[in-house]
């Protein structure tokens, strides 16, 4: 693997992590909201349901990268 390939791979990984955490940040916020904010129960349950759906969405978004990564 040449340094240029390694840099491209590292940049791709950085981008994927950034995309993953951009979706997972609101997930954590929704979990905290659902458990700790005194809101009506239906709103809290809805927040927790959305939080349960976000992890697979985050993985799909992060792995759907627009560029070609080496080895694919």
N, C-alpha and C positions, 0 to 999 in steps of 0.2 A: 504494500500500500504506500503510495507516494504521499508526501506532505500535503499536496493539493487535495488529494482524495480524502485524507484524514480531516483536513479543514472543512471540506464540503460535508462530510459525515457529521462532524461536530456541530456545524451550523444547522444541519437538518435536525439533529437531536435537540439542540437548544430551541428551535422553532416548535418542534412537537411538544416539548415540555411546557413552553410558554402557552401554547394553545390549550393543553390539558389543564393547567392551573387556572387559566382564565375561565374555564367552565366549572372547575371544582371549587373556586373561591365562593361563588354564589351558593353552591351546594352546602358548604360549611355554614354560611350565613343563614340559609334556610333551616338547617338542622338546629342551630342555636335559637333562631326565632321560634321554631316549633316547640322547643322544650322550655325556653326561659322567658319568653315575652308573654305577658298576661293579655292575650287576645282571645276572641271567641274560639271555641273548640273547632268548629268547621274550618276556620282560617288556618289554625295551627295544623290540623290534619292535612289540609291541602298543601301547606308548605312542606310537610314531611313527605307527602306523595311525590311532589315535584323533586325534592331532594333525592328520593330513591331512584328516580328516572335519570338524573343527571350523570352519575358515574359511567354508565354505558355510553351515553351521548358524548361525554368527554373523551372516552377511548376512541370512539368512531371518528370524532373531529380530529383528534391528534394523529390518528393513523391514516387519515385520508389526505395526507400532505400532498400539495400540488406538485412538488418536484420529485424527480427520480432519485432515490437514495442508492448508493452503491450496494451491490449484492441482491438487488431486486430483479 
